[in-house]
């Protein structure tokens, strides 16, 4: 078990990458610092091509970074192989020995570390029970289905308790959808029992939230936010986090500051979308005051918009474009002064016409300057990743 620290880590697949400050597009991983604490259950989440598998392979030792250091318990391991780092890794597609039985596959890593036969038998049975492989222990791996083989591959990664960390690279890709939820819960249960550092790479936010205590969300080679699933949902540190987390993602309203010299008393503490003025908090006003960017937007999640058919103070007119009934809720798409927005409302809500009114509760209305959240207290997350403050 180990604490894994990344220091000024960056990686490019180009033979001669240009300066990362001026040409970030040359880098699959842009310079970052991060800490995965010993015994944590973490997810590395992001879309295809964001750099998450590259980062995982650098941690495991399958790939050498272009710059920076990887440390296990404060010891630099850049020059060490995966075996020397004592890493267990489970890949996207099953890696098993077809000629061996399931029991022999699970016992293989334990034989390599010369564990006594009696202990091997106990450990193999224990992991087989956890992953419901007991009935298949005497079967040849070649006779198993793809999802059963992946369970064996996962079990082989979990069978050793002396590893520094276990790394999972989208391990449920070939698993039957009906088994995915069950296996995620199994992995969580195993983590709680073994207290081993686990890092789980996925593009699926549900997988990440089910497995991990904390999620590192990657975008364009950077970790743009690190925190609990609740933190990423309620307080997205970057507009991409708002867009990527949630179903559907966050709504964004492009805004402008009121022009200097044209302010009047009623415009104080407000910003503008077209000719509509929107109130913002005092801390958001302070962030805007020193800002020279024109890339300004307000974000609010569909769950937090209040929708009604009657006007009330601080509400804004909108028209209903479509309504989707999704079982426990409805997803209402509205036109808000030419901007399409999505609102989640209770399934029981009825609409008598196309006209509705929207309320944007101030505690859920977030301000973004150059895509980063501002106007709120700076977060220093539990994993020692400090969110960038663009105020």
Long-range contacts (C-beta under 8 A, 24 or more apart in sequence): 1-38, 1-39, 1-163, 1-164, 1-165, 1-195, 1-196, 1-197, 2-38, 2-72, 2-73, 2-164, 2-165, 2-197, 3-35, 3-36, 3-37, 3-38, 3-72, 3-73, 3-74, 3-197, 4-35, 4-36, 4-59, 4-70, 4-71, 4-72, 4-164, 4-165, 4-197, 4-199, 5-34, 5-35, 5-36, 5-69, 5-70, 5-71, 5-74, 6-32, 6-33, 6-34, 6-35, 6-59, 6-68, 6-69, 6-70, 6-71, 7-33, 7-68, 7-69, 7-70, 7-71, 8-32, 8-33, 8-67, 8-68, 8-69, 9-33, 9-34, 9-55, 9-58, 9-65, 9-67, 9-68, 9-69, 9-70, 10-65, 10-66, 10-67, 10-68, 11-51, 11-54, 11-55, 11-58, 11-63, 11-65, 11-66, 11-67, 12-66, 17-66, 24-220, 24-221, 27-66, 27-221, 28-54, 28-221, 29-54, 29-55, 29-58, 29-65, 29-221, 30-220, 30-221, 30-222, 31-67, 31-68, 32-222, 32-223, 33-385, 34-216, 34-223, 34-226, 34-383, 34-384, 34-385, 35-383, 35-384, 35-385, 36-165, 36-197, 36-199, 36-383, 37-197, 37-382, 37-383, 38-73, 38-197, 39-195, 39-196, 39-197, 40-197, 40-198, 40-213, 40-214, 40-383, 41-188, 41-191, 41-198, 41-200, 41-211, 41-212, 41-213, 41-214, 42-197, 42-198, 42-199, 42-200, 42-212, 42-213, 42-214, 42-215, 42-216, 42-383, 43-199, 43-200, 43-201, 43-202, 43-207, 43-208, 43-209, 43-211, 43-212, 43-214, 43-215, 43-216, 44-199, 44-200, 44-201, 44-202, 44-215, 44-216, 44-218, 45-202, 45-203, 45-204, 45-205, 45-208, 45-215, 45-216, 45-217, 45-218, 45-244, 46-203, 46-217, 46-218, 46-219, 46-244, 47-203, 47-219, 47-244, 48-203, 50-218, 50-219, 50-220, 50-221, 51-218, 51-220, 51-221, 51-222, 52-201, 52-203, 52-218, 53-169, 53-170, 53-201, 55-218, 56-89, 56-167, 56-169, 56-199, 56-201, 59-87, 59-165, 59-167, 59-199, 60-85, 60-87, 60-89, 60-167, 61-85, 61-87, 62-89, 72-164, 85-164, 86-162, 86-163, 86-164, 87-163, 87-164, 87-165, 87-166, 87-167, 88-156, 88-157, 88-158, 88-160, 88-163, 88-165, 88-166, 88-167, 89-157, 89-166, 89-167, 89-168, 89-169, 90-153, 90-154, 90-157, 90-166, 90-167, 90-168, 90-169, 90-171, 91-153, 91-169, 91-171, 92-169, 92-170, 92-171, 92-173, 92-174, 93-150, 93-173, 93-174, 94-146, 94-149, 94-150, 94-152, 94-153, 94-174, 95-153, 96-141, 96-144, 96-149, 96-152, 96-153, 96-156, 97-141, 98-140, 98-141, 98-142, 99-140, 99-141, 99-142, 100-140, 100-141, 101-137, 101-138, 101-139, 101-140, 101-141, 102-128, 102-133, 102-136, 102-137, 102-138, 102-139, 102-141, 102-144, 102-152, 103-128, 103-137, 103-138, 105-141, 105-152, 105-155, 105-156, 106-133, 106-137, 106-152, 106-155, 106-156, 106-159, 108-156, 109-156, 109-159, 109-160, 110-159, 110-160, 113-160, 113-162, 123-159, 124-159, 127-155, 127-158, 127-159, 128-155, 130-155, 130-158, 130-186, 130-189, 130-190, 131-155, 131-158, 131-183, 131-186, 146-174, 147-174, 147-175, 147-176, 147-179, 149-174, 150-174, 150-175, 151-175, 151-183, 154-183, 154-187, 158-190, 158-194, 161-194, 161-196, 163-196, 164-197, 165-196, 165-197, 165-198, 165-199, 166-196, 166-197, 166-198, 166-199, 167-198, 167-199, 167-201, 168-198, 168-199, 168-200, 168-201, 169-201, 170-201, 170-202, 170-203, 171-200, 172-202, 172-207, 180-207, 181-210, 184-210, 184-211, 185-210, 187-211, 205-244, 205-245, 205-246, 205-247, 214-381, 214-382, 214-383, 216-383, 216-385, 217-241, 217-244, 217-245, 219-244, 223-385, 225-387, 226-381, 226-383, 226-385, 227-379, 227-381, 227-382, 231-379, 231-381, 233-301, 235-366, 235-373, 235-376, 235-379, 236-299, 236-366, 236-373, 237-372, 237-373, 237-379, 237-387, 237-388, 238-368, 238-371, 238-372, 238-373, 239-297, 239-299, 239-368, 239-371, 239-372, 240-371, 242-299, 242-301, 242-366, 242-368, 246-301, 246-302, 246-303, 248-302, 248-331, 248-342, 249-301, 250-299, 250-300, 250-301, 250-302, 250-366, 251-299, 251-300, 251-301, 251-302, 251-305, 251-341, 251-342, 252-297, 252-298, 252-299, 252-368, 253-278, 253-297, 253-298, 253-299, 253-300, 253-336, 253-339, 253-341, 254-296, 254-297, 254-339, 255-296, 255-297, 255-298, 256-294, 256-296, 257-288, 257-291, 257-296, 271-296, 271-298, 273-298, 273-337, 273-339, 274-337, 274-338, 276-316, 276-337, 278-360, 278-365, 279-314, 279-362, 280-362, 280-365, 280-367, 280-375, 281-362, 281-375, 283-375, 283-376, 284-367, 284-374, 284-375, 284-376, 285-375, 286-375, 286-391, 287-367, 287-369, 287-374, 287-375, 287-391, 288-367, 288-369, 288-375, 290-391, 291-369, 291-374, 291-391, 293-369, 293-370, 295-369, 295-370, 295-371, 296-367, 296-368, 296-369, 297-367, 297-368, 298-360, 298-365, 298-366, 298-367, 298-368, 299-365, 299-366, 299-367, 299-368, 300-360, 300-364, 300-365, 300-366, 301-364, 302-331, 302-341, 302-342, 302-343, 302-344, 303-344, 304-360, 304-361, 304-364, 305-341, 305-343, 305-344, 305-358, 305-359, 305-360, 306-358, 306-359, 306-360, 306-361, 307-332, 307-334, 307-343, 307-345, 307-349, 307-356, 307-357, 307-358, 307-359, 308-356, 308-357, 308-359, 309-351, 309-352, 309-353, 309-355, 309-356, 309-357, 310-357, 311-357, 312-357, 312-359, 314-359, 315-357, 315-358, 315-359, 316-357, 316-358, 316-359, 316-360, 317-355, 317-356, 317-357, 317-358, 318-355, 318-356, 318-357, 318-358, 319-354, 319-355, 319-356, 320-351, 320-354, 320-355, 320-356, 323-351, 332-356, 334-358
